[in-house]
Amino acid sequence: MNGQQRKDVKPGLEVDIVLKKDQRSGHLTRGVVKDLLTKSPSHPHGIKVRLADGQVGRVKHIYEK
């Protein structure tokens, strides 16, 4: 599942995000969502989140539990 819809992204989910510094390379970082930072219901580049370890990026993939 991609991370473009805010309703699909919830704290505690495991996700892959792309960090700002990795946007050109597309390198993904895996982690657990702590906070949702995007307020709008959707975003074409992915919902911006803060991971439990403090890193901030846009969700590219959501892992189902």
mmCIF file of the N, C-alpha and C atoms, coordinates in Angstrom:
data_MODEL
# 
_entry.id   MODEL 
# 
loop_
_atom_site.group_PDB 
_atom_site.id 
_atom_site.type_symbol 
_atom_site.label_atom_id 
_atom_site.label_alt_id 
_atom_site.label_comp_id 
_atom_site.label_asym_id 
_atom_site.label_entity_id 
_atom_site.label_seq_id 
_atom_site.pdbx_PDB_ins_code 
_atom_site.Cartn_x 
_atom_site.Cartn_y 
_atom_site.Cartn_z 
_atom_site.occupancy 
_atom_site.B_iso_or_equiv 
_atom_site.pdbx_formal_charge 
_atom_site.auth_seq_id 
_atom_site.auth_comp_id 
_atom_site.auth_asym_id 
_atom_site.auth_atom_id 
_atom_site.pdbx_PDB_model_num 
ATOM 1   N N  . MET A 1 1  ? 0.856  -1.175 0.000  1.00 0.00 ? 1  MET A N  1 
ATOM 2   C CA . MET A 1 1  ? 0.000  0.000  0.000  1.00 0.00 ? 1  MET A CA 1 
ATOM 3   C C  . MET A 1 1  ? 0.901  1.236  0.000  1.00 0.00 ? 1  MET A C  1 
ATOM 4   N N  . ASN A 1 2  ? 0.570  2.207  -0.853 1.00 0.00 ? 2  ASN A N  1 
ATOM 5   C CA . ASN A 1 2  ? 1.372  3.431  -0.858 1.00 0.00 ? 2  ASN A CA 1 
ATOM 6   C C  . ASN A 1 2  ? 0.879  4.363  0.247  1.00 0.00 ? 2  ASN A C  1 
ATOM 7   N N  . GLY A 1 3  ? 1.610  5.405  0.533  1.00 0.00 ? 3  GLY A N  1 
ATOM 8   C CA . GLY A 1 3  ? 1.301  6.275  1.658  1.00 0.00 ? 3  GLY A CA 1 
ATOM 9   C C  . GLY A 1 3  ? 0.754  7.624  1.259  1.00 0.00 ? 3  GLY A C  1 
ATOM 10  N N  . GLN A 1 4  ? -0.086 7.667  0.212  1.00 0.00 ? 4  GLN A N  1 
ATOM 11  C CA . GLN A 1 4  ? -0.595 8.954  -0.265 1.00 0.00 ? 4  GLN A CA 1 
ATOM 12  C C  . GLN A 1 4  ? -1.879 9.397  0.435  1.00 0.00 ? 4  GLN A C  1 
ATOM 13  N N  . GLN A 1 5  ? -2.563 8.490  1.106  1.00 0.00 ? 5  GLN A N  1 
ATOM 14  C CA . GLN A 1 5  ? -3.816 8.821  1.794  1.00 0.00 ? 5  GLN A CA 1 
ATOM 15  C C  . GLN A 1 5  ? -3.578 8.868  3.299  1.00 0.00 ? 5  GLN A C  1 
ATOM 16  N N  . ARG A 1 6  ? -3.949 9.980  3.933  1.00 0.00 ? 6  ARG A N  1 
ATOM 17  C CA . ARG A 1 6  ? -3.719 10.152 5.370  1.00 0.00 ? 6  ARG A CA 1 
ATOM 18  C C  . ARG A 1 6  ? -4.459 9.097  6.196  1.00 0.00 ? 6  ARG A C  1 
ATOM 19  N N  . LYS A 1 7  ? -5.651 8.688  5.718  1.00 0.00 ? 7  LYS A N  1 
ATOM 20  C CA . LYS A 1 7  ? -6.457 7.719  6.461  1.00 0.00 ? 7  LYS A CA 1 
ATOM 21  C C  . LYS A 1 7  ? -5.773 6.353  6.564  1.00 0.00 ? 7  LYS A C  1 
ATOM 22  N N  . ASP A 1 8  ? -4.820 6.066  5.656  1.00 0.00 ? 8  ASP A N  1 
ATOM 23  C CA . ASP A 1 8  ? -4.124 4.772  5.657  1.00 0.00 ? 8  ASP A CA 1 
ATOM 24  C C  . ASP A 1 8  ? -2.919 4.741  6.591  1.00 0.00 ? 8  ASP A C  1 
ATOM 25  N N  . VAL A 1 9  ? -2.444 5.925  7.011  1.00 0.00 ? 9  VAL A N  1 
ATOM 26  C CA . VAL A 1 9  ? -1.217 6.012  7.811  1.00 0.00 ? 9  VAL A CA 1 
ATOM 27  C C  . VAL A 1 9  ? -1.589 6.301  9.262  1.00 0.00 ? 9  VAL A C  1 
ATOM 28  N N  . LYS A 1 10 ? -1.148 5.430  10.173 1.00 0.00 ? 10 LYS A N  1 
ATOM 29  C CA . LYS A 1 10 ? -1.479 5.583  11.592 1.00 0.00 ? 10 LYS A CA 1 
ATOM 30  C C  . LYS A 1 10 ? -0.240 5.351  12.442 1.00 0.00 ? 10 LYS A C  1 
ATOM 31  N N  . PRO A 1 11 ? -0.153 6.012  13.593 1.00 0.00 ? 11 PRO A N  1 
ATOM 32  C CA . PRO A 1 11 ? 0.979  5.749  14.486 1.00 0.00 ? 11 PRO A CA 1 
ATOM 33  C C  . PRO A 1 11 ? 1.062  4.263  14.841 1.00 0.00 ? 11 PRO A C  1 
ATOM 34  N N  . GLY A 1 12 ? 2.279  3.740  14.877 1.00 0.00 ? 12 GLY A N  1 
ATOM 35  C CA . GLY A 1 12 ? 2.499  2.340  15.196 1.00 0.00 ? 12 GLY A CA 1 
ATOM 36  C C  . GLY A 1 12 ? 2.689  1.448  13.986 1.00 0.00 ? 12 GLY A C  1 
ATOM 37  N N  . LEU A 1 13 ? 2.350  1.944  12.785 1.00 0.00 ? 13 LEU A N  1 
ATOM 38  C CA . LEU A 1 13 ? 2.534  1.137  11.576 1.00 0.00 ? 13 LEU A CA 1 
ATOM 39  C C  . LEU A 1 13 ? 3.990  1.147  11.148 1.00 0.00 ? 13 LEU A C  1 
ATOM 40  N N  . GLU A 1 14 ? 4.439  0.025  10.572 1.00 0.00 ? 14 GLU A N  1 
ATOM 41  C CA . GLU A 1 14 ? 5.782  -0.037 9.998  1.00 0.00 ? 14 GLU A CA 1 
ATOM 42  C C  . GLU A 1 14 ? 5.704  0.440  8.554  1.00 0.00 ? 14 GLU A C  1 
ATOM 43  N N  . VAL A 1 15 ? 6.585  1.377  8.190  1.00 0.00 ? 15 VAL A N  1 
ATOM 44  C CA . VAL A 1 15 ? 6.541  1.998  6.867  1.00 0.00 ? 15 VAL A CA 1 
ATOM 45  C C  . VAL A 1 15 ? 7.952  2.166  6.318  1.00 0.00 ? 15 VAL A C  1 
ATOM 46  N N  . ASP A 1 16 ? 8.027  2.359  4.999  1.00 0.00 ? 16 ASP A N  1 
ATOM 47  C CA . ASP A 1 16 ? 9.247  2.832  4.344  1.00 0.00 ? 16 ASP A CA 1 
ATOM 48  C C  . ASP A 1 16 ? 9.011  4.290  4.000  1.00 0.00 ? 16 ASP A C  1 
ATOM 49  N N  . ILE A 1 17 ? 9.985  5.153  4.335  1.00 0.00 ? 17 ILE A N  1 
ATOM 50  C CA . ILE A 1 17 ? 9.890  6.566  3.982  1.00 0.00 ? 17 ILE A CA 1 
ATOM 51  C C  . ILE A 1 17 ? 11.111 6.954  3.161  1.00 0.00 ? 17 ILE A C  1 
ATOM 52  N N  . VAL A 1 18 ? 10.967 8.056  2.433  1.00 0.00 ? 18 VAL A N  1 
ATOM 53  C CA . VAL A 1 18 ? 12.119 8.647  1.757  1.00 0.00 ? 18 VAL A CA 1 
ATOM 54  C C  . VAL A 1 18 ? 12.435 9.943  2.502  1.00 0.00 ? 18 VAL A C  1 
ATOM 55  N N  . LEU A 1 19 ? 13.663 10.042 2.992  1.00 0.00 ? 19 LEU A N  1 
ATOM 56  C CA . LEU A 1 19 ? 14.115 11.232 3.702  1.00 0.00 ? 19 LEU A CA 1 
ATOM 57  C C  . LEU A 1 19 ? 14.400 12.340 2.693  1.00 0.00 ? 19 LEU A C  1 
ATOM 58  N N  . LYS A 1 20 ? 14.368 13.600 3.150  1.00 0.00 ? 20 LYS A N  1 
ATOM 59  C CA . LYS A 1 20 ? 14.624 14.737 2.278  1.00 0.00 ? 20 LYS A CA 1 
ATOM 60  C C  . LYS A 1 20 ? 15.965 14.568 1.547  1.00 0.00 ? 20 LYS A C  1 
ATOM 61  N N  . LYS A 1 21 ? 17.001 14.156 2.277  1.00 0.00 ? 21 LYS A N  1 
ATOM 62  C CA . LYS A 1 21 ? 18.333 14.017 1.679  1.00 0.00 ? 21 LYS A CA 1 
ATOM 63  C C  . LYS A 1 21 ? 18.405 12.868 0.667  1.00 0.00 ? 21 LYS A C  1 
ATOM 64  N N  . ASP A 1 22 ? 17.443 11.949 0.712  1.00 0.00 ? 22 ASP A N  1 
ATOM 65  C CA . ASP A 1 22 ? 17.443 10.786 -0.179 1.00 0.00 ? 22 ASP A CA 1 
ATOM 66  C C  . ASP A 1 22 ? 16.451 10.904 -1.333 1.00 0.00 ? 22 ASP A C  1 
ATOM 67  N N  . GLN A 1 23 ? 15.819 12.062 -1.493 1.00 0.00 ? 23 GLN A N  1 
ATOM 68  C CA . GLN A 1 23 ? 14.788 12.194 -2.523 1.00 0.00 ? 23 GLN A CA 1 
ATOM 69  C C  . GLN A 1 23 ? 15.341 11.960 -3.928 1.00 0.00 ? 23 GLN A C  1 
ATOM 70  N N  . ARG A 1 24 ? 16.558 12.401 -4.187 1.00 0.00 ? 24 ARG A N  1 
ATOM 71  C CA . ARG A 1 24 ? 17.146 12.221 -5.526 1.00 0.00 ? 24 ARG A CA 1 
ATOM 72  C C  . ARG A 1 24 ? 17.474 10.759 -5.794 1.00 0.00 ? 24 ARG A C  1 
ATOM 73  N N  . SER A 1 25 ? 18.017 10.067 -4.808 1.00 0.00 ? 25 SER A N  1 
ATOM 74  C CA . SER A 1 25 ? 18.427 8.670  -4.995 1.00 0.00 ? 25 SER A CA 1 
ATOM 75  C C  . SER A 1 25 ? 17.252 7.704  -4.837 1.00 0.00 ? 25 SER A C  1 
ATOM 76  N N  . GLY A 1 26 ? 16.231 8.115  -4.064 1.00 0.00 ? 26 GLY A N  1 
ATOM 77  C CA . GLY A 1 26 ? 15.093 7.238  -3.821 1.00 0.00 ? 26 GLY A CA 1 
ATOM 78  C C  . GLY A 1 26 ? 15.351 6.202  -2.740 1.00 0.00 ? 26 GLY A C  1 
ATOM 79  N N  . HIS A 1 27 ? 16.453 6.339  -1.995 1.00 0.00 ? 27 HIS A N  1 
ATOM 80  C CA . HIS A 1 27 ? 16.783 5.395  -0.915 1.00 0.00 ? 27 HIS A CA 1 
ATOM 81  C C  . HIS A 1 27 ? 15.695 5.434  0.158  1.00 0.00 ? 27 HIS A C  1 
ATOM 82  N N  . LEU A 1 28 ? 15.209 4.267  0.558  1.00 0.00 ? 28 LEU A N  1 
ATOM 83  C CA . LEU A 1 28 ? 14.129 4.179  1.544  1.00 0.00 ? 28 LEU A CA 1 
ATOM 84  C C  . LEU A 1 28 ? 14.675 3.840  2.926  1.00 0.00 ? 28 LEU A C  1 
ATOM 85  N N  . THR A 1 29 ? 13.998 4.366  3.939  1.00 0.00 ? 29 THR A N  1 
ATOM 86  C CA . THR A 1 29 ? 14.332 4.111  5.335  1.00 0.00 ? 29 THR A CA 1 
ATOM 87  C C  . THR A 1 29 ? 13.115 3.488  5.995  1.00 0.00 ? 29 THR A C  1 
ATOM 88  N N  . ARG A 1 30 ? 13.304 2.364  6.682  1.00 0.00 ? 30 ARG A N  1 
ATOM 89  C CA . ARG A 1 30 ? 12.184 1.675  7.335  1.00 0.00 ? 30 ARG A CA 1 
ATOM 90  C C  . ARG A 1 30 ? 12.107 2.078  8.793  1.00 0.00 ? 30 ARG A C  1 
ATOM 91  N N  . GLY A 1 31 ? 10.872 2.237  9.289  1.00 0.00 ? 31 GLY A N  1 
ATOM 92  C CA . GLY A 1 31 ? 10.689 2.562  10.690 1.00 0.00 ? 31 GLY A CA 1 
ATOM 93  C C  . GLY A 1 31 ? 9.222  2.506  11.077 1.00 0.00 ? 31 GLY A C  1 
ATOM 94  N N  . VAL A 1 32 ? 8.954  2.875  12.326 1.00 0.00 ? 32 VAL A N  1 
ATOM 95  C CA . VAL A 1 32 ? 7.601  2.854  12.880 1.00 0.00 ? 32 VAL A CA 1 
ATOM 96  C C  . VAL A 1 32 ? 7.116  4.290  13.029 1.00 0.00 ? 32 VAL A C  1 
ATOM 97  N N  . VAL A 1 33 ? 5.903  4.557  12.546 1.00 0.00 ? 33 VAL A N  1 
ATOM 98  C CA . VAL A 1 33 ? 5.335  5.912  12.583 1.00 0.00 ? 33 VAL A CA 1 
ATOM 99  C C  . VAL A 1 33 ? 5.076  6.341  14.021 1.00 0.00 ? 33 VAL A C  1 
ATOM 100 N N  . LYS A 1 34 ? 5.548  7.549  14.362 1.00 0.00 ? 34 LYS A N  1 
ATOM 101 C CA . LYS A 1 34 ? 5.255  8.142  15.664 1.00 0.00 ? 34 LYS A CA 1 
ATOM 102 C C  . LYS A 1 34 ? 4.202  9.243  15.511 1.00 0.00 ? 34 LYS A C  1 
ATOM 103 N N  . ASP A 1 35 ? 4.423  10.173 14.562 1.00 0.00 ? 35 ASP A N  1 
ATOM 104 C CA . ASP A 1 35 ? 3.504  11.306 14.355 1.00 0.00 ? 35 ASP A CA 1 
ATOM 105 C C  . ASP A 1 35 ? 3.241  11.499 12.867 1.00 0.00 ? 35 ASP A C  1 
ATOM 106 N N  . LEU A 1 36 ? 2.009  11.939 12.542 1.00 0.00 ? 36 LEU A N  1 
ATOM 107 C CA . LEU A 1 36 ? 1.683  12.353 11.183 1.00 0.00 ? 36 LEU A CA 1 
ATOM 108 C C  . LEU A 1 36 ? 1.865  13.863 11.107 1.00 0.00 ? 36 LEU A C  1 
ATOM 109 N N  . LEU A 1 37 ? 2.613  14.329 10.119 1.00 0.00 ? 37 LEU A N  1 
ATOM 110 C CA . LEU A 1 37 ? 2.902  15.752 10.001 1.00 0.00 ? 37 LEU A CA 1 
ATOM 111 C C  . LEU A 1 37 ? 2.085  16.435 8.902  1.00 0.00 ? 37 LEU A C  1 
ATOM 112 N N  . THR A 1 38 ? 1.594  15.677 7.924  1.00 0.00 ? 38 THR A N  1 
ATOM 113 C CA . THR A 1 38 ? 0.752  16.227 6.860  1.00 0.00 ? 38 THR A CA 1 
ATOM 114 C C  . THR A 1 38 ? -0.678 16.347 7.369  1.00 0.00 ? 38 THR A C  1 
ATOM 115 N N  . LYS A 1 39 ? -1.263 17.529 7.213  1.00 0.00 ? 39 LYS A N  1 
ATOM 116 C CA . LYS A 1 39 ? -2.630 17.762 7.692  1.00 0.00 ? 39 LYS A CA 1 
ATOM 117 C C  . LYS A 1 39 ? -3.692 17.457 6.634  1.00 0.00 ? 39 LYS A C  1 
ATOM 118 N N  . SER A 1 40 ? -3.346 17.572 5.350  1.00 0.00 ? 40 SER A N  1 
ATOM 119 C CA . SER A 1 40 ? -4.331 17.349 4.294  1.00 0.00 ? 40 SER A CA 1 
ATOM 120 C C  . SER A 1 40 ? -4.661 15.861 4.165  1.00 0.00 ? 40 SER A C  1 
ATOM 121 N N  . PRO A 1 41 ? -5.836 15.522 3.613  1.00 0.00 ? 41 PRO A N  1 
ATOM 122 C CA . PRO A 1 41 ? -6.251 14.117 3.519  1.00 0.00 ? 41 PRO A CA 1 
ATOM 123 C C  . PRO A 1 41 ? -5.394 13.270 2.579  1.00 0.00 ? 41 PRO A C  1 
ATOM 124 N N  . SER A 1 42 ? -4.691 13.919 1.630  1.00 0.00 ? 42 SER A N  1 
ATOM 125 C CA . SER A 1 42 ? -3.820 13.166 0.727  1.00 0.00 ? 42 SER A CA 1 
ATOM 126 C C  . SER A 1 42 ? -2.680 14.068 0.251  1.00 0.00 ? 42 SER A C  1 
ATOM 127 N N  . HIS A 1 43 ? -1.625 13.416 -0.263 1.00 0.00 ? 43 HIS A N  1 
ATOM 128 C CA . HIS A 1 43 ? -0.491 14.152 -0.817 1.00 0.00 ? 43 HIS A CA 1 
ATOM 129 C C  . HIS A 1 43 ? 0.130  13.289 -1.905 1.00 0.00 ? 43 HIS A C  1 
ATOM 130 N N  . PRO A 1 44 ? 0.383  13.848 -3.088 1.00 0.00 ? 44 PRO A N  1 
ATOM 131 C CA . PRO A 1 44 ? 0.868  13.036 -4.216 1.00 0.00 ? 44 PRO A CA 1 
ATOM 132 C C  . PRO A 1 44 ? 2.249  12.414 -3.994 1.00 0.00 ? 44 PRO A C  1 
ATOM 133 N N  . HIS A 1 45 ? 3.070  12.993 -3.120 1.00 0.00 ? 45 HIS A N  1 
ATOM 134 C CA . HIS A 1 45 ? 4.409  12.450 -2.867 1.00 0.00 ? 45 HIS A CA 1 
ATOM 135 C C  . HIS A 1 45 ? 4.461  11.607 -1.603 1.00 0.00 ? 45 HIS A C  1 
ATOM 136 N N  . GLY A 1 46 ? 3.333  11.440 -0.923 1.00 0.00 ? 46 GLY A N  1 
ATOM 137 C CA . GLY A 1 46 ? 3.281  10.647 0.302  1.00 0.00 ? 46 GLY A CA 1 
ATOM 138 C C  . GLY A 1 46 ? 3.058  11.525 1.518  1.00 0.00 ? 46 GLY A C  1 
ATOM 139 N N  . ILE A 1 47 ? 2.407  10.954 2.518  1.00 0.00 ? 47 ILE A N  1 
ATOM 140 C CA . ILE A 1 47 ? 2.130  11.657 3.771  1.00 0.00 ? 47 ILE A CA 1 
ATOM 141 C C  . ILE A 1 47 ? 3.439  11.812 4.543  1.00 0.00 ? 47 ILE A C  1 
ATOM 142 N N  . LYS A 1 48 ? 3.700  13.010 5.040  1.00 0.00 ? 48 LYS A N  1 
ATOM 143 C CA . LYS A 1 48 ? 4.929  13.250 5.812  1.00 0.00 ? 48 LYS A CA 1 
ATOM 144 C C  . LYS A 1 48 ? 4.715  12.784 7.242  1.00 0.00 ? 48 LYS A C  1 
ATOM 145 N N  . VAL A 1 49 ? 5.674  12.006 7.743  1.00 0.00 ? 49 VAL A N  1 
ATOM 146 C CA . VAL A 1 49 ? 5.588  11.441 9.092  1.00 0.00 ? 49 VAL A CA 1 
ATOM 147 C C  . VAL A 1 49 ? 6.905  11.609 9.832  1.00 0.00 ? 49 VAL A C  1 
ATOM 148 N N  . ARG A 1 50 ? 6.829  11.493 11.162 1.00 0.00 ? 50 ARG A N  1 
ATOM 149 C CA . ARG A 1 50 ? 8.017  11.389 12.012 1.00 0.00 ? 50 ARG A CA 1 
ATOM 150 C C  . ARG A 1 50 ? 8.066  9.962  12.527 1.00 0.00 ? 50 ARG A C  1 
ATOM 151 N N  . LEU A 1 51 ? 9.204  9.305  12.360 1.00 0.00 ? 51 LEU A N  1 
ATOM 152 C CA . LEU A 1 51 ? 9.363  7.946  12.850 1.00 0.00 ? 51 LEU A CA 1 
ATOM 153 C C  . LEU A 1 51 ? 9.687  7.953  14.339 1.00 0.00 ? 51 LEU A C  1 
ATOM 154 N N  . ALA A 1 52 ? 9.596  6.792  14.951 1.00 0.00 ? 52 ALA A N  1 
ATOM 155 C CA . ALA A 1 52 ? 9.883  6.653  16.383 1.00 0.00 ? 52 ALA A CA 1 
ATOM 156 C C  . ALA A 1 52 ? 11.308 7.088  16.720 1.00 0.00 ? 52 ALA A C  1 
ATOM 157 N N  . ASP A 1 53 ? 12.243 6.950  15.762 1.00 0.00 ? 53 ASP A N  1 
ATOM 158 C CA . ASP A 1 53 ? 13.636 7.356  16.008 1.00 0.00 ? 53 ASP A CA 1 
ATOM 159 C C  . ASP A 1 53 ? 13.889 8.827  15.686 1.00 0.00 ? 53 ASP A C  1 
ATOM 160 N N  . GLY A 1 54 ? 12.821 9.572  15.283 1.00 0.00 ? 54 GLY A N  1 
ATOM 161 C CA . GLY A 1 54 ? 12.939 11.010 15.066 1.00 0.00 ? 54 GLY A CA 1 
ATOM 162 C C  . GLY A 1 54 ? 13.148 11.436 13.627 1.00 0.00 ? 54 GLY A C  1 
ATOM 163 N N  . GLN A 1 55 ? 13.394 10.501 12.714 1.00 0.00 ? 55 GLN A N  1 
ATOM 164 C CA . GLN A 1 55 ? 13.597 10.860 11.309 1.00 0.00 ? 55 GLN A CA 1 
ATOM 165 C C  . GLN A 1 55 ? 12.267 11.262 10.675 1.00 0.00 ? 55 GLN A C  1 
ATOM 166 N N  . VAL A 1 56 ? 12.335 12.232 9.745  1.00 0.00 ? 56 VAL A N  1 
ATOM 167 C CA . VAL A 1 56 ? 11.137 12.749 9.092  1.00 0.00 ? 56 VAL A CA 1 
ATOM 168 C C  . VAL A 1 56 ? 11.243 12.512 7.588  1.00 0.00 ? 56 VAL A C  1 
ATOM 169 N N  . GLY A 1 57 ? 10.156 12.015 7.004  1.00 0.00 ? 57 GLY A N  1 
ATOM 170 C CA . GLY A 1 57 ? 10.129 11.800 5.561  1.00 0.00 ? 57 GLY A CA 1 
ATOM 171 C C  . GLY A 1 57 ? 8.726  11.494 5.093  1.00 0.00 ? 57 GLY A C  1 
ATOM 172 N N  . ARG A 1 58 ? 8.620  11.215 3.794  1.00 0.00 ? 58 ARG A N  1 
ATOM 173 C CA . ARG A 1 58 ? 7.316  10.927 3.192  1.00 0.00 ? 58 ARG A CA 1 
ATOM 174 C C  . ARG A 1 58 ? 7.152  9.414  2.978  1.00 0.00 ? 58 ARG A C  1 
ATOM 175 N N  . VAL A 1 59 ? 5.972  8.911  3.341  1.00 0.00 ? 59 VAL A N  1 
ATOM 176 C CA . VAL A 1 59 ? 5.685  7.475  3.276  1.00 0.00 ? 59 VAL A CA 1 
ATOM 177 C C  . VAL A 1 59 ? 5.611  7.017  1.828  1.00 0.00 ? 59 VAL A C  1 
ATOM 178 N N  . LYS A 1 60 ? 6.360  5.962  1.515  1.00 0.00 ? 60 LYS A N  1 
ATOM 179 C CA . LYS A 1 60 ? 6.332  5.354  0.186  1.00 0.00 ? 60 LYS A CA 1 
ATOM 180 C C  . LYS A 1 60 ? 5.692  3.975  0.205  1.00 0.00 ? 60 LYS A C  1 
ATOM 181 N N  . HIS A 1 61 ? 5.751  3.282  1.337  1.00 0.00 ? 61 HIS A N  1 
ATOM 182 C CA . HIS A 1 61 ? 5.162  1.941  1.428  1.00 0.00 ? 61 HIS A CA 1 
ATOM 183 C C  . HIS A 1 61 ? 4.732  1.672  2.862  1.00 0.00 ? 61 HIS A C  1 
ATOM 184 N N  . ILE A 1 62 ? 3.548  1.060  3.002  1.00 0.00 ? 62 ILE A N  1 
ATOM 185 C CA . ILE A 1 62 ? 3.031  0.690  4.314  1.00 0.00 ? 62 ILE A CA 1 
ATOM 186 C C  . ILE A 1 62 ? 3.007  -0.829 4.406  1.00 0.00 ? 62 ILE A C  1 
ATOM 187 N N  . TYR A 1 63 ? 3.531  -1.369 5.498  1.00 0.00 ? 63 TYR A N  1 
ATOM 188 C CA . TYR A 1 63 ? 3.520  -2.823 5.705  1.00 0.00 ? 63 TYR A CA 1 
ATOM 189 C C  . TYR A 1 63 ? 2.286  -3.195 6.519  1.00 0.00 ? 63 TYR A C  1 
ATOM 190 N N  . GLU A 1 64 ? 1.549  -4.171 6.014  1.00 0.00 ? 64 GLU A N  1 
ATOM 191 C CA . GLU A 1 64 ? 0.335  -4.634 6.694  1.00 0.00 ? 64 GLU A CA 1 
ATOM 192 C C  . GLU A 1 64 ? 0.721  -5.463 7.915  1.00 0.00 ? 64 GLU A C  1 
ATOM 193 N N  . LYS A 1 65 ? -0.061 -5.334 8.983  1.00 0.00 ? 65 LYS A N  1 
ATOM 194 C CA . LYS A 1 65 ? 0.188  -6.142 10.191 1.00 0.00 ? 65 LYS A CA 1 
ATOM 195 C C  . LYS A 1 65 ? -0.534 -7.461 10.081 1.00 0.00 ? 65 LYS A C  1 
# 
